[in-house]
Amino acid sequence: MEANRFTSIHRLGGSYMPERYQQLDALRGLAALTVVLQHFLSVLPSMDAHSDNAWVNLWKYSPLHITWAGYEAVIFFFILSGFVLSLPFYGDRNTQYSSYAFKRICRIYLPYVVAILIAMLVSMSFSKGDFAGASDWFNGLFKDDFTWKSMFQHMFLIGIFDFKAFNPVVWSLIHEMRISLIFPFIMFFVVNRLNWKITLSVAVILSVIGSVLNSKFSTPATVTIHYFITIHYIAMFIVGALLAKHRYSWIHWFKNVQKSLRVTGLLIGVLAYTYSYWFFPGISFIHLRLIDNWVISLGAVLFIMFSLTSQTVSQLLAKSALLFVGKTSYSIYLYHLIVLYVFMQFFNDNLPLWVIYILTLVVTFVLSKFAYSHIELPSVAIGKWGAKYIKRGEKSNKAPSAQTTT
């Protein structure tokens, strides 16, 4: 039994729910759209840097920023991943690490590889000149010359590399892949062994350790994807897993509280989610990444709680358009910036920026639907097939030893 701990995560208690939470799919889609809007607006110099326009600053430095809170959306993704990935581990079935890892790699990595190859092709196909009227941030994208080393690092997510070279959104996928591969061990040794208070304390400790080490040993070029900051982001996955573990308790409680209290919780969620923009943004020591991310996490948790307990919100999130965006959110995340860059190359001098945005959005949706059907779903199918093959292989390897003992 002791030798099998790292290959087979055994019964972990609770009751596994095979149904999918469609509300969370829709929330993921909405979060992906805020990333898209952030990148659209960040093309504008007035949105990328401080503006003298009062209306622009109101949108930037108030809870209204929730409409284009791209970084916050990534924290939201991490918490949602922790929630969804943890559900099978609360069931009565064995979860073998090898089959889990194979499915997870196929789900994240295969669609990523296709997208990064397209991004590399796009980067090599156009000149590296600046776009007139665009922000420094946007003009800094897709600038690196193609090298085999960079391609190798991007293809295999190896080492600490310039993630902005071809498609800047990959930084979050680097952490997602790292944490996904160790997630079963987090579940086995932490979430399912300890009560929620100790588990949350472990998450905070990991967050502090990762943040401190990252500040000491990373450079401006590596601060976003260093291994140490991955330790910090593990905490967000643990928060999601805890939320899933105790879902029956808080769903029951939240449904039975007064409507005014639930609405208050939603408002607190909005304020927490946008905390870094409206709460004295000029005071740096209260906006360390460590602090901001935990306040953002509070907002994300409240959104999840509200979406699963409010009938009105659940009905809104069940709309077909939102479910479509939710299903294709991974591809939207992977491709929108590539599409925007291509249209800026072709039309920046000939079309108004708002027309480029509309074209980008339409093509991104069409491309994402195609990628979901022809890349994501086949990747999932490969993962399931491989996982079954691995399980059969492990069962056949165990059979002779069982006969020997008898």
C-alpha positions in Angstrom: 0.0 0.0 0.0 2.8 2.4 0.9 4.5 1.9 -2.4 1.3 2.7 -4.4 0.8 6.1 -2.9 2.4 7.9 -5.7 0.9 5.9 -8.6 -2.7 5.4 -7.3 -4.5 8.0 -5.2 -7.0 5.9 -3.3 -10.4 6.7 -1.9 -10.4 10.2 -0.5 -13.9 10.5 1.0 -16.9 12.5 0.1 -19.2 11.8 -2.8 -18.1 12.4 -6.3 -20.5 14.4 -8.5 -20.2 13.4 -12.1 -22.4 16.3 -13.3 -20.8 19.4 -14.8 -21.4 22.8 -13.2 -22.4 24.8 -16.3 -22.4 28.0 -14.3 -18.7 27.6 -13.8 -18.2 27.1 -17.6 -20.1 30.3 -18.2 -18.1 32.2 -15.6 -14.8 30.9 -17.2 -16.1 32.3 -20.5 -16.9 35.7 -19.0 -13.5 35.8 -17.4 -11.9 35.0 -20.8 -13.8 37.9 -22.4 -12.4 40.3 -19.8 -8.9 39.1 -20.8 -9.8 39.9 -24.4 -11.1 43.3 -23.5 -8.1 44.1 -21.5 -5.8 43.3 -24.4 -8.0 45.4 -26.7 -7.9 48.4 -24.4 -4.2 48.0 -23.7 -3.5 48.8 -27.3 -4.5 52.3 -26.5 -1.8 54.4 -24.8 -4.3 56.1 -22.6 -5.4 52.8 -21.1 -1.9 51.3 -20.8 -0.5 54.3 -18.9 -2.0 57.0 -16.8 -4.5 59.2 -18.5 -5.5 62.8 -18.0 -9.1 61.9 -19.1 -11.4 61.7 -16.0 -13.7 59.3 -17.7 -10.9 57.0 -18.7 -9.5 57.1 -15.1 -12.9 56.3 -13.7 -13.0 53.1 -15.8 -9.5 52.3 -14.8 -9.4 53.1 -11.1 -12.9 52.0 -9.9 -14.8 48.7 -9.6 -15.8 49.3 -13.3 -12.4 47.8 -14.1 -14.0 44.4 -13.5 -15.1 44.6 -17.2 -11.4 44.3 -18.3 -9.7 42.8 -15.3 -7.5 40.4 -17.2 -5.0 39.4 -14.5 -7.8 38.9 -12.1 -9.4 36.5 -14.6 -6.2 34.3 -14.5 -6.5 34.1 -10.7 -10.1 33.2 -11.2 -9.0 30.5 -13.7 -6.6 29.0 -11.1 -9.4 28.8 -8.5 -11.8 27.3 -11.0 -9.2 24.7 -12.0 -8.6 23.8 -8.4 -12.4 23.4 -7.9 -13.0 21.2 -11.0 -9.8 19.1 -10.8 -10.5 18.2 -7.2 -14.0 16.8 -7.7 -12.9 13.3 -8.8 -10.6 13.0 -5.8 -13.6 13.3 -3.5 -15.2 10.2 -5.0 -15.1 6.5 -4.2 -13.0 5.5 -7.1 -9.2 5.1 -7.5 -7.4 7.9 -9.3 -4.2 6.7 -10.8 -1.6 9.4 -11.2 -0.2 8.2 -14.6 -3.7 8.2 -16.2 -4.5 11.6 -14.6 -1.3 13.2 -15.8 -1.7 11.9 -19.3 -5.3 13.3 -19.6 -4.2 16.6 -18.1 -1.2 17.0 -20.5 -3.4 16.2 -23.5 -6.1 18.7 -22.3 -3.7 21.6 -21.8 -0.6 20.9 -23.8 -1.9 19.6 -27.2 -4.1 22.7 -27.9 -1.3 24.9 -26.6 1.2 23.4 -29.0 -1.0 24.1 -32.0 -1.6 27.7 -30.9 2.1 28.4 -30.2 3.1 27.0 -33.6 0.6 29.3 -35.2 1.9 32.2 -33.1 5.5 31.5 -34.2 4.5 31.4 -37.8 2.7 34.7 -37.4 5.7 36.3 -35.7 8.0 35.2 -38.5 5.7 36.4 -41.2 5.5 40.1 -40.4 8.0 42.9 -39.8 8.9 44.0 -36.3 8.1 47.6 -36.7 6.0 49.6 -34.3 2.3 50.3 -34.9 1.5 54.0 -35.1 -0.7 55.2 -32.2 -0.4 51.9 -30.3 0.8 51.6 -26.7 4.3 50.6 -25.7 2.9 47.4 -24.3 1.4 46.3 -27.7 4.4 47.5 -29.6 6.6 45.3 -27.4 4.8 42.1 -28.5 6.0 39.6 -31.1 9.3 41.4 -31.3 11.8 38.6 -30.7 13.5 36.9 -33.6 12.8 33.3 -34.1 15.5 31.0 -32.6 15.5 27.2 -32.2 16.2 27.6 -28.5 13.2 29.8 -28.0 11.0 27.4 -30.0 12.2 24.5 -28.0 11.5 26.3 -24.7 8.0 27.3 -25.8 7.2 23.9 -27.3 8.1 22.0 -24.2 7.6 24.7 -21.5 11.1 24.1 -20.4 13.0 26.5 -18.2 12.3 30.1 -17.6 12.1 31.8 -20.9 10.7 35.0 -22.6 7.0 34.1 -22.6 6.2 37.4 -24.5 8.2 36.3 -27.6 5.3 34.7 -29.4 2.1 34.7 -27.4 2.2 36.5 -24.0 -0.9 34.6 -22.6 1.2 31.4 -22.2 2.5 32.6 -18.8 -0.6 31.3 -17.0 -0.5 28.0 -18.9 3.0 27.4 -17.6 1.8 27.6 -14.1 -1.4 25.7 -14.9 0.7 22.8 -16.3 3.2 22.8 -13.4 0.5 22.8 -10.7 -1.7 20.3 -12.6 1.0 17.7 -12.6 1.5 17.9 -8.8 -2.2 18.5 -8.0 -2.9 14.9 -7.0 -0.2 15.0 -4.3 -1.6 18.3 -3.0 -5.0 16.6 -2.7 -3.6 13.5 -1.1 -1.2 15.1 1.4 -2.9 18.4 2.2 -6.6 18.9 1.2 -7.9 15.5 2.2 -5.7 15.0 5.2 -6.3 18.2 7.0 -9.3 20.3 8.1 -10.1 23.4 6.2 -8.5 25.8 8.7 -5.1 24.0 8.5 -5.4 23.5 4.8 -6.0 27.2 4.3 -3.1 28.0 6.6 -0.9 25.7 4.4 -2.1 27.6 1.3 -1.2 31.0 2.9 2.3 29.7 4.0 3.0 28.4 0.5 1.8 31.7 -0.9 4.1 33.7 1.4 7.1 31.5 0.8 6.7 31.5 -2.9 6.3 35.3 -3.0 9.3 36.0 -0.8 11.6 33.6 -2.8 10.3 35.0 -6.1 11.1 38.6 -5.0 14.6 37.6 -3.9 15.7 35.3 -6.7 13.8 36.3 -9.9 14.6 39.1 -12.3 12.2 41.5 -14.1 12.3 39.1 -17.1 11.5 36.0 -15.0 9.3 37.3 -12.2 6.1 36.2 -13.9 7.0 32.6 -14.7 9.7 31.7 -12.1 9.3 28.4 -10.3 9.0 30.2 -7.0 5.9 32.2 -8.1 4.3 28.9 -9.1 4.5 28.0 -5.4 2.4 31.1 -4.7 -0.2 30.2 -7.3 -0.6 26.7 -5.8 -2.5 28.5 -3.0 -5.2 29.5 -5.5 -5.7 25.9 -6.6 -6.0 24.9 -2.9 -8.6 27.5 -2.4 -10.6 26.1 -5.3 -10.2 22.6 -4.0 -11.4 23.6 -0.5 -14.4 25.3 -2.0 -15.3 22.1 -3.9 -14.8 19.9 -0.8 -17.2 21.9 1.3 -19.6 22.8 -1.5 -22.7 21.1 0.0 -22.3 23.0 3.2 -21.8 26.5 1.8 -24.4 26.0 -0.9 -27.0 25.0 1.7 -26.0 27.9 3.9 -25.8 30.5 1.2 -29.2 29.5 -0.3 -30.9 30.0 3.1 -29.5 33.4 4.0 -31.5 36.6 3.3 -31.4 37.9 -0.3 -30.0 41.2 0.9 -27.0 39.4 2.5 -26.3 37.5 -0.8 -26.4 40.7 -2.8 -24.1 42.3 -0.2 -21.8 39.3 -0.7 -21.8 39.9 -4.5 -21.0 43.6 -4.0 -18.1 42.7 -1.7 -17.0 40.2 -4.4 -16.8 43.0 -7.0 -14.9 45.3 -4.6 -12.5 42.6 -3.6 -11.9 41.5 -7.2 -11.0 45.0 -8.3 -9.3 45.9 -5.1 -5.9 46.7 -6.7 -7.4 49.4 -8.9 -9.7 51.5 -6.6 -8.2 51.1 -3.1 -5.4 53.6 -3.0 -3.6 52.2 -6.0 -0.6 54.6 -5.5 0.4 53.0 -2.2 2.6 50.1 -3.2 3.0 48.3 0.1 -0.7 47.5 0.3 -0.6 46.2 -3.3 2.1 43.6 -3.1 1.2 40.7 -5.4 0.8 38.5 -2.4 -1.9 40.8 -0.9 -3.6 41.7 -4.1 -4.0 38.0 -5.2 -5.6 37.0 -1.9 -8.1 39.8 -2.0 -8.8 38.9 -5.7 -9.3 35.3 -4.6 -11.9 36.4 -2.1 -13.8 38.1 -4.9 -13.5 35.0 -7.1 -14.8 32.7 -4.3 -17.8 35.0 -3.7 -18.6 35.0 -7.5 -18.5 31.2 -7.5 -20.7 30.9 -4.5 -23.2 33.4 -5.9 -23.4 31.6 -9.3 -24.1 28.2 -7.7 -26.7 29.5 -5.2 -28.6 32.2 -7.0 -31.4 30.9 -9.3 -31.5 34.1 -11.2 -27.8 34.2 -11.9 -27.8 30.4 -12.7 -30.5 31.0 -15.3 -28.5 33.9 -16.8 -25.3 31.8 -16.9 -27.2 29.0 -18.6 -27.9 31.1 -21.8 -26.5 29.4 -24.9 -24.3 32.3 -25.9 -22.5 32.3 -22.5 -22.2 28.5 -22.5 -20.7 28.7 -26.0 -18.1 31.2 -24.8 -17.5 29.0 -21.8 -16.9 25.9 -23.8 -14.5 27.7 -26.2 -12.9 29.9 -23.6 -9.5 28.1 -23.7 -9.2 28.6 -27.5 -10.4 32.2 -27.1 -7.7 32.7 -24.6 -5.1 31.1 -26.8 -5.9 32.8 -30.1 -7.4 36.3 -29.5 -4.1 38.1 -29.2 -2.7 36.4 -32.3 -5.7 37.4 -34.3 -5.5 41.0 -33.1 -1.9 41.2 -34.0 -2.6 39.9 -37.6 -5.4 42.4 -38.1 -3.2 45.3 -36.7 -0.6 44.3 -39.3 -3.0 44.4 -42.2 -5.4 47.2 -41.2 -3.9 49.6 -38.6 -3.2 52.3 -41.2 -6.5 51.8 -43.1 -9.3 51.0 -40.6 -10.5 52.6 -37.4 -9.4 50.7 -34.3 -13.0 49.8 -33.3 -13.5 48.1 -36.7 -10.3 46.1 -36.1 -11.6 45.1 -32.7 -14.9 43.9 -34.2 -13.1 41.9 -36.9 -10.8 40.4 -34.3 -13.7 39.4 -32.0 -15.7 37.7 -34.8 -12.7 35.8 -36.2 -11.6 34.8 -32.7 -15.0 33.3 -32.0 -15.1 31.5 -35.3 -11.5 30.2 -34.9 -12.1 29.2 -31.3 -15.2 27.2 -32.3 -13.1 25.4 -35.0 -10.2 24.9 -32.5 -12.6 23.5 -29.9 -14.2 21.0 -32.3 -11.1 20.0 -34.1 -8.2 20.4 -31.6 -9.6 20.5 -28.0 -12.1 17.7 -28.3 -9.7 15.3 -30.1 -7.1 16.2 -27.5 -9.6 15.2 -24.7 -10.4 12.0 -26.6 -6.7 11.1 -26.9 -6.3 11.7 -23.2 -9.2 9.5 -22.3 -8.0 6.7 -24.7 -4.5 6.9 -23.3 -5.7 6.9 -19.7 -7.7 3.7 -20.3 -4.7 2.1 -22.0 -2.5 3.0 -19.0 -5.0 1.6 -16.6 -5.2 -1.7 -18.5 -1.4 -1.9 -18.6 -1.1 -1.3 -14.8 -3.8 -3.9 -14.1 -2.1 -6.5 -16.3 1.2 -5.7 -14.5 -0.4 -6.3 -11.1 -2.0 -9.6 -12.2 1.1 -11.9 -12.1 2.2 -10.6 -8.7 -1.3 -11.3 -7.3 -1.2 -14.9 -8.6 2.3 -15.4 -7.1 1.1 -14.4 -3.7 -1.7 -16.9 -3.8 
